[in-house]
Amino acid sequence: MELFDRNKLHIKPLSERESKSDLSIIINPDSPPPRVSNEEFSKLERIAEIIKHSSPVVLAFGAHLIKNGLSRIVIELMKKGHIQHLLGNGATSIHDWEFAFQGKTEEDVRRYLEGGQFGLWDETGRYINEAITKYKNLGYGSAIGKLISEERLGRKYISHEHKGISIYGTAFSLKIPASVCPSFGQDIIYTHPKCDGAAIGRAADIDFRKFANTISNLEGGAYLSVGSAIMSPMVFEKALSMARNVEKQKGRTLDDFHIIVNDIQEGDWDWNKGAEPEKSNPAYYLRFMKTFSRAGRNSQYVCMDNRTFLHNLYYLLK
C-alpha cells in the first residue's frame, strides 16, 4: 500500500501561527492561591503532609497543566525537592517547548484544521524531531530538555528566550528524570517531514523504562496524577505490574505508596473501599480512578481545578 508522503506538505513558519496562550497566563508561585473551602483545605493539608514524607514523588500530568499556566509552580516544586520524576504525554512536551521557544502556544484547532494547516508548523516539528533523533539515547523527555536547556542541536544554536519557564528544560538541568510516553500519530510533530518513527520509538522506550525503574522504588513514595485521565493510569499500571513481578521473585511486595489523583470530573466515591461503584453511579465512569484503585490501597481523588489544586499544594509545601 502506498504511504503518505510528508514531503508534499506545505509547512509554514511558526511565526505565522496565531496562538491562544501566551506568557500572561503563567501563574506566579508566590501569588495568593485560589480560595477553597475548609474541607478542601484540610484535604490539601493531608496531601501536603504525604508529599513531604514520601520518597520518591512522581508527578504525572496532562497538557492542560501547562496551558493553565502552572509551569513555574511545577518548576519550584522540583527545585525544592518535592518531585523526583515527571511523566507527561507528547502534548506536554510540545506546549512546554513552544513556550520556551516563542513565549506562546496552543493553536486554534478548528480554524487551522478547516484550512488544512493544523499542526503543520515548521519549527515545532523540525526542532523537536531533530532533538529526539539526535539525542534518542537520552530518552524523549531528556532530548527535548537538553535542546531547551542548552539551546543547541549539535553545533547549531537555537535561542529559547523563555527557557526559565520550561518544565522539561529545568528537569534536564536539575537531572530529574522527565519521561514522555507518547501515542504515535496523536501529536503534531508526526506530520513533519523530519519525523523519524524509529528514533521516537527508541526514545519513548527509554523513557518508559526510566519510569518503570522509578516505580520499582515507589515503596514509601507517592504518585501524583494531575489532569491525565488516559496516559497516566495506563502507563502506571503496566510499570507497576512489571515492578511487582520482579519484587515477587525476591519475596517482596510493593504496596506501601500513595496515589493522589486530581481532575475536574465529578465523583465522590471512596476508592479505598476495595469495591467499584455500580453502573448507576456516575463515579463508575471515572475510568482512570478504577484503574488507580486496582493498583494501590491508598488512593484518593480530588475533584478540583488543577490551578487551584497545585497552587494551594505549593503554598502548603512552601
C-alpha positions as CSV (number, residue, x, y, z in Angstrom):
1,M,0.0,0.0,0.0
2,E,1.2,3.5,-0.9
3,L,2.3,5.6,2.1
4,F,1.5,9.3,2.6
5,D,4.4,11.5,1.5
6,R,5.1,14.1,4.2
7,N,7.4,16.0,1.8
8,K,4.3,17.1,-0.2
9,L,3.0,19.1,2.8
10,H,3.1,22.9,2.8
11,I,4.7,23.6,6.2
12,K,4.5,27.2,7.4
13,P,6.8,29.1,9.7
14,L,5.6,29.0,13.4
15,S,5.7,32.8,13.4
16,E,2.7,32.9,11.1
17,R,0.5,30.9,13.5
18,E,-1.8,32.7,15.9
19,S,-1.6,31.2,19.4
20,K,-4.2,31.3,22.1
21,S,-2.0,31.2,25.2
22,D,0.9,33.5,26.0
23,L,3.1,34.4,29.0
24,S,0.3,36.3,30.6
25,I,-1.2,33.0,31.8
26,I,1.8,31.9,33.7
27,I,1.0,31.9,37.4
28,N,3.3,33.5,39.9
29,P,4.0,30.7,42.5
30,D,4.2,33.3,45.3
31,S,0.9,34.9,44.5
32,P,-2.1,34.1,46.8
33,P,-3.6,30.7,45.8
34,P,-7.3,30.4,44.9
35,R,-9.6,30.1,47.9
36,V,-11.0,26.7,48.8
37,S,-13.5,25.5,51.4
38,N,-12.3,24.4,54.9
39,E,-13.0,20.8,54.0
40,E,-11.0,21.1,50.8
41,F,-8.1,22.9,52.6
42,S,-8.0,20.1,55.2
43,K,-7.7,17.5,52.4
44,L,-4.9,19.5,50.7
45,E,-3.1,19.8,54.1
46,R,-3.1,16.0,54.4
47,I,-1.9,15.6,50.8
48,A,0.9,18.1,51.5
49,E,2.0,16.0,54.5
50,I,2.0,12.9,52.3
51,I,4.2,14.6,49.8
52,K,6.6,15.9,52.5
53,H,7.1,12.4,53.9
54,S,7.2,10.4,50.7
55,S,10.1,9.4,48.5
56,P,10.1,9.2,45.6
57,V,7.3,11.5,44.5
58,V,6.2,11.1,40.8
59,L,4.2,13.8,39.1
60,A,2.2,12.7,36.1
61,F,0.4,15.4,34.2
62,G,-1.5,16.3,31.0
63,A,-1.0,19.2,28.6
64,H,-3.7,21.4,30.3
65,L,-1.4,21.8,33.3
66,I,0.9,23.8,31.0
67,K,-1.9,25.6,29.1
68,N,-3.3,26.6,32.5
69,G,-0.1,28.4,33.4
70,L,1.3,26.1,36.1
71,S,4.8,25.6,34.7
72,R,6.5,27.9,37.3
73,I,4.8,26.1,40.2
74,V,5.9,22.7,38.9
75,I,9.4,24.1,38.5
76,E,9.5,25.4,42.0
77,L,8.3,22.1,43.4
78,M,11.2,20.4,41.5
79,K,13.7,22.9,42.8
80,K,12.6,22.5,46.4
81,G,13.0,18.7,46.1
82,H,9.3,17.7,46.2
83,I,9.3,15.9,42.8
84,Q,11.8,13.1,41.8
85,H,10.2,12.0,38.4
86,L,7.9,13.6,35.8
87,L,5.7,11.8,33.4
88,G,3.9,13.5,30.6
89,N,2.4,12.8,27.1
90,G,3.7,14.1,23.9
91,A,1.5,17.2,24.0
92,T,3.1,18.3,27.3
93,S,6.5,18.5,25.7
94,I,5.2,20.4,22.6
95,H,3.4,23.1,24.7
96,D,6.4,23.3,27.0
97,W,8.8,23.7,24.1
98,E,6.7,26.3,22.3
99,F,6.5,28.4,25.5
100,A,10.3,28.2,25.9
101,F,11.0,29.0,22.2
102,Q,8.5,31.8,21.5
103,G,6.6,32.6,24.7
104,K,3.2,31.4,23.4
105,T,1.4,28.1,22.5
106,E,-1.9,26.5,21.7
107,E,-3.3,27.0,18.2
108,D,-7.0,27.3,17.2
109,V,-7.6,23.7,16.0
110,R,-11.0,24.4,14.5
111,R,-9.7,27.3,12.4
112,Y,-6.5,25.7,11.2
113,L,-7.9,22.2,10.7
114,E,-10.6,23.6,8.3
115,G,-7.8,25.1,6.1
116,G,-5.6,22.0,6.3
117,Q,-2.9,23.8,8.3
118,F,-3.4,22.4,11.8
119,G,-0.1,21.3,13.3
120,L,1.8,22.0,10.1
121,W,4.3,24.5,11.6
122,D,8.0,24.2,10.8
123,E,10.0,25.0,13.9
124,T,7.9,22.9,16.3
125,G,8.0,19.8,14.1
126,R,11.6,20.4,12.9
127,Y,13.4,21.1,16.2
128,I,11.6,18.6,18.4
129,N,12.0,15.8,15.9
130,E,15.7,16.7,15.3
131,A,16.3,16.7,19.1
132,I,14.6,13.3,19.5
133,T,16.6,11.9,16.6
134,K,19.9,13.3,17.6
135,Y,19.6,12.6,21.4
136,K,17.4,9.5,21.1
137,N,19.6,7.5,23.5
138,L,18.9,10.1,26.2
139,G,15.1,9.4,26.0
140,Y,12.3,11.5,24.7
141,G,11.9,14.0,27.6
142,S,15.6,14.5,28.2
143,A,16.2,15.1,24.4
144,I,13.7,18.0,24.5
145,G,15.0,19.1,27.9
146,K,18.6,19.2,26.6
147,L,17.5,21.2,23.5
148,I,15.8,23.8,25.7
149,S,18.4,23.9,28.5
150,E,21.5,24.1,26.3
151,E,19.8,25.9,23.3
152,R,21.7,23.7,20.9
153,L,21.3,21.0,18.4
154,G,24.8,19.8,17.9
155,R,26.7,22.9,16.8
156,K,23.5,24.8,15.8
157,Y,22.4,27.4,18.3
158,I,18.6,27.7,18.8
159,S,17.5,30.5,21.1
160,H,15.0,29.6,23.8
161,E,14.3,33.1,25.2
162,H,11.9,31.8,27.8
163,K,13.6,28.6,28.9
164,G,13.2,29.7,32.5
165,I,9.5,28.6,32.4
166,S,10.3,25.2,30.8
167,I,9.4,22.2,32.9
168,Y,11.4,19.8,30.7
169,G,14.4,22.2,30.4
170,T,14.5,22.7,34.1
171,A,14.2,19.0,34.8
172,F,17.1,18.3,32.5
173,S,19.3,20.9,34.2
174,L,18.3,19.5,37.7
175,K,18.9,15.9,36.5
176,I,15.3,15.0,37.3
177,P,14.0,12.2,35.0
178,A,11.2,13.5,32.8
179,S,9.5,10.7,30.9
180,V,7.4,11.3,27.8
181,C,5.1,8.4,26.9
182,P,3.6,9.4,23.5
183,S,1.0,7.7,21.4
184,F,2.1,7.7,17.8
185,G,0.0,9.8,15.5
186,Q,-1.6,11.9,18.2
187,D,0.9,14.8,18.3
188,I,1.6,17.4,15.6
189,I,5.3,16.6,15.3
190,Y,4.3,13.4,13.5
191,T,3.1,15.4,10.5
192,H,6.5,17.0,9.9
193,P,8.9,15.6,7.2
194,K,11.6,15.4,9.9
195,C,9.6,12.8,11.8
196,D,11.6,9.6,12.4
197,G,9.4,6.9,13.8
198,A,12.3,4.6,14.8
199,A,14.0,7.4,16.8
200,I,10.8,8.3,18.5
201,G,10.2,4.7,19.4
202,R,13.7,4.3,20.8
203,A,13.4,7.5,22.9
204,A,9.9,6.6,24.2
205,D,11.1,3.1,25.1
206,I,13.9,4.6,27.2
207,D,11.5,6.9,29.0
208,F,9.1,4.1,29.8
209,R,11.9,2.0,31.3
210,K,13.1,5.0,33.3
211,F,9.6,5.4,34.6
212,A,9.3,1.7,35.4
213,N,12.5,1.8,37.3
214,T,11.3,4.7,39.5
215,I,8.0,2.8,40.1
216,S,10.1,-0.2,41.2
217,N,11.3,2.0,44.0
218,L,7.9,3.5,44.9
219,E,7.6,1.8,48.3
220,G,7.2,4.6,50.7
221,G,6.6,7.1,47.9
222,A,3.7,8.9,46.2
223,Y,2.2,9.0,42.7
224,L,0.6,12.4,41.9
225,S,-1.5,12.4,38.8
226,V,-2.9,15.8,37.6
227,G,-5.2,16.0,34.6
228,S,-4.2,12.9,32.8
229,A,-7.2,10.6,32.5
230,I,-5.7,8.2,30.0
231,M,-1.9,8.2,29.6
232,S,-1.1,8.3,33.4
233,P,-3.2,5.4,34.6
234,M,-2.5,3.2,31.6
235,V,1.3,3.7,31.8
236,F,1.3,3.5,35.6
237,E,-0.5,0.1,35.8
238,K,1.9,-1.5,33.3
239,A,5.0,-0.2,35.0
240,L,3.6,-1.2,38.4
241,S,2.9,-4.8,37.2
242,M,6.5,-5.0,35.9
243,A,7.9,-3.7,39.2
244,R,5.8,-6.1,41.3
245,N,6.7,-9.0,39.1
246,V,10.4,-8.5,39.9
247,E,9.7,-7.8,43.6
248,K,7.7,-11.0,43.9
249,Q,10.6,-13.0,42.6
250,K,12.6,-11.6,45.5
251,G,9.9,-12.5,48.0
252,R,9.0,-8.8,48.5
253,T,5.9,-6.7,47.9
254,L,5.3,-3.3,46.5
255,D,2.2,-1.9,48.2
256,D,3.2,0.9,50.6
257,F,2.7,4.0,48.5
258,H,0.0,6.7,48.0
259,I,-1.9,7.5,44.8
260,I,-3.3,11.1,44.6
261,V,-5.4,12.0,41.5
262,N,-6.6,15.4,40.6
263,D,-9.1,16.1,37.9
264,I,-12.4,18.0,37.4
265,Q,-14.8,15.2,36.6
266,E,-17.3,14.9,39.5
267,G,-17.3,11.8,41.7
268,D,-17.5,11.3,45.5
269,W,-16.8,7.5,45.6
270,D,-14.4,6.3,48.3
271,W,-11.9,4.4,46.2
272,N,-10.3,2.9,49.2
273,K,-13.3,0.7,49.9
274,G,-11.8,-2.1,47.7
275,A,-15.0,-2.2,45.6
276,E,-16.1,-0.4,42.5
277,P,-19.3,1.7,42.3
278,E,-22.4,0.4,40.5
279,K,-23.0,1.4,36.9
280,S,-25.8,3.6,38.0
281,N,-23.3,5.7,40.0
282,P,-21.6,8.5,37.9
283,A,-18.3,7.6,39.7
284,Y,-18.3,4.3,37.8
285,Y,-17.4,6.2,34.7
286,L,-14.3,7.7,36.3
287,R,-12.3,5.1,34.3
288,F,-9.0,6.4,35.5
289,M,-9.9,6.0,39.1
290,K,-11.0,2.4,38.6
291,T,-7.5,1.8,37.2
292,F,-5.7,3.5,40.1
293,S,-7.9,1.9,42.8
294,R,-6.9,-1.5,41.5
295,A,-3.2,-0.5,41.7
296,G,-3.0,0.6,45.3
297,R,-4.8,0.5,48.6
298,N,-4.1,4.2,49.4
299,S,-5.7,6.0,46.5
300,Q,-7.7,9.2,46.7
301,Y,-9.4,11.5,44.2
302,V,-9.5,15.3,44.4
303,C,-12.2,16.9,42.2
304,M,-10.7,20.4,41.7
305,D,-9.4,22.7,39.0
306,N,-5.7,21.9,38.6
307,R,-4.7,25.6,39.1
308,T,-6.5,25.6,42.5
309,F,-5.1,22.2,43.4
310,L,-1.4,22.7,42.6
311,H,-1.2,26.4,43.7
312,N,-2.6,25.6,47.1
313,L,-0.5,22.5,47.4
314,Y,2.6,24.5,46.6
315,Y,1.6,27.1,49.2
316,L,1.2,24.4,51.9
317,L,4.5,22.7,50.9
318,K,6.3,26.1,51.0
